[in-house]
Amino acid sequence: MIPLSAYVAVSAVLFITGLLGVVIRRNFIIVLMSVEIMLNAANINLVAFSYYLESMAGQLVALFIIAIAAGEAAIGLAIIIVVFRGKISTNVDEMNLLKW
Amino acid sequence: MTDQLIQLIPLFPLLAVILNGLLGTRYSHDFAHRLAWGSVGLSFLCTVGVFVDILRTGVSHEVIAYRWIFGGDLTVNLAYLVDPLTCIMLLVVTGVGLLIHIYSVGYMHGEAGFTRFFTYMNLFMVSMLLLVMGNNYVVLFIGWEGVGLCSYLLIGYYYTKVSAAKAASKAFVVNRIGDAGFLLAIFLVFINFKTLDYTKVFAQVGQLSPEMATAIALCLLVGAIGKSAQLPLYTWLPDAMEGPTPVSALIHAATMVTAGVYMIVRNHAIFDMSSTAMFWVGTIGGITALFAATIGLVQTDIKRVLAYSTVSQLGYMFLGCGIGAYTAAIFHLMTHAFFKALLFLAAGSVIHALSGEQDIRKMGGLKSKIPWTYRLFLIGTIAIAGIPPLAGFWSKDEILAHAFTHEHYVLYGMAAIGALLTSFYMFRLVYLTFYGTSRMDHHTEEHVHESPMVMVGPLLALGVLSILGGFLGFPPDQGWLHQFLAPVAGAVGEHEVSPGLVLTLMMVATGIALVGWGLAHYFYSVNRSVPDRLAEQFQAVYTTVLNKYYVDELYDLLWVEPIKKLGLLLDWFDRTVIDGLVRAVAHVTDLAAAGSTWAEKYVIYGGLNVIGYGNHLAARQWRQLQSGMVHHYAAIIVAGLFLLAVIIQLIMQL
């Protein structure tokens, strides 16, 4: 029996990895992928706790998140394509128009 | 019935005043003047009705039209007392008033402010009617002030003319002096009797101490002197001739100026108690009669001669009052109203014929050109000169006879000389105006014309009255008028007077009048160089009299100028000190306001601006945070999350 703390630890590592990926990496696609990683870290957590607490609610929410993540990835990729057409770049630093 | 009629008398002219005053510009002059004289005519008819009733029943009427003031001791009603005295006054006022109103229609034709003129005239009628009809001193005083106001308005009728405006103010101001005395008298009456109704006052007049009676009578006398233009307050009346001639006839000859005489006769119960007051009434009257007559001798303005004549005749009335011959005074008041109105209106007709010329030196030879005016003027002259059997003779002779039989020989002497002068200056006027050769300039002479019927008609009526009016008081002391007035104007202490003496006095009076006529005839018809020679010989006397004894100049010097100076001083005081204070306060306020403005601008707004600017600066820094770079935001979110976690940890541990 794998203890709950192991799941939480894996989830935390995954989440930190995703977070760092979002903050540090400049490539838009990598950032998007990192966001997916963070979502999946949350999913692992949800499923682990679901099992541990013997409640199906967690797995249900995890399924929701998978669906949302799919939608998000689709929209994100679409935005990337549009921006790439304008800028010929996927560098996040160059997308700084949304400011004062 | 009679009570209703009495209430209607002053109402008609009042209605005309309201209509003409408010709407007069909306309809034609024809309608306006019909309204004006029509209303007076209706008043006259009512008066006749009331008169007939009183004549038949002999009962005085007291009508309360309106309960006006009541509180404490004071009760004042707008109430009328119509007794024989009021009746005579009413007949004179409405009768002569009506004739003069009709005359005015012709005289004022084409003048600017035609409707205004009639509005004022009607207002005058209302005031005068209140004056003679009031049953208490307050209503009398309202009328008194009302006629004064109308006098002012009508003297200043040609208000663009400086002399008219000045004359109007002069009349008004001089009358104020008299009115002050009258007011004091009213206050004294109220203090002593706790009522202002004639009937109540005269019923308990016996309780008055002689000193108080003297005080009240003298105060009343001051009022009467002002209104009736006696010495020393007569100076306004000659100047009042600046008004249109009908005004001079109605207000400054026939009615308003006799208000003083009426007031004295009305209050004779009080005057009778004080021999001092009576002495002064008689003396002032006598001196005025003589004094004004001398000025009348040399004046060259036809209306001014008549004005001085009026002052002089009023003096006779005062003299009559002063010796207790109240009926004679009222008799003279009545006949004087007839013949003086006639003279003034005839003079107006002359002036009208000469297109406004008033200087008798520029007249002459008008007898054949304006024959009706001439005849009527002559009737008036004979009447005022006191030649029997015309009106003036009976009334003036009665005053003279009373003065003689009551042993006021000095007064008699003054009055007799006055009568001589009266006769002289009136015939002088006739000779200079109507006889001899014309001294008019060519242009005026061409336009001489007899006045229209609307003017001659009233003159004819007044002429008849001037001829026949005297017989109301015939035979002397036992005439109809004496019997009618006996209940109110109390007969004088009965003197046994022999018919021979009466007849002698009459003959003397007639003789005096004829001598005056003869002198005038000699001076101005037979030997024309005499007046000029006399004037040269007595240069000093002549200029003094011509300049009216310099009384106006004296008053100017004594009162008018000092008071003007006082006025200037007060004006200066007002401007510098009081206005200075006000300005200082204003200045301080101004400064305070400026300070507040500064404080608001620099302190309050400044402070707010500092805050605002600070915010602005901070915002400039803070907005750097919004870099537009997603990972910055992400990093900040992470940092915030971390911070939140730390804070929650710390709170949990507490």
Interface residues (C-beta under 8 A of the other chain):
Chain A: L19 V22 V23 I24 R26 V31 V92 D93 M95 N96 L97 L98 K99 W100
Chain B: R623 Q626 S627 G628 M629 V630 H631 A634 A635 V638
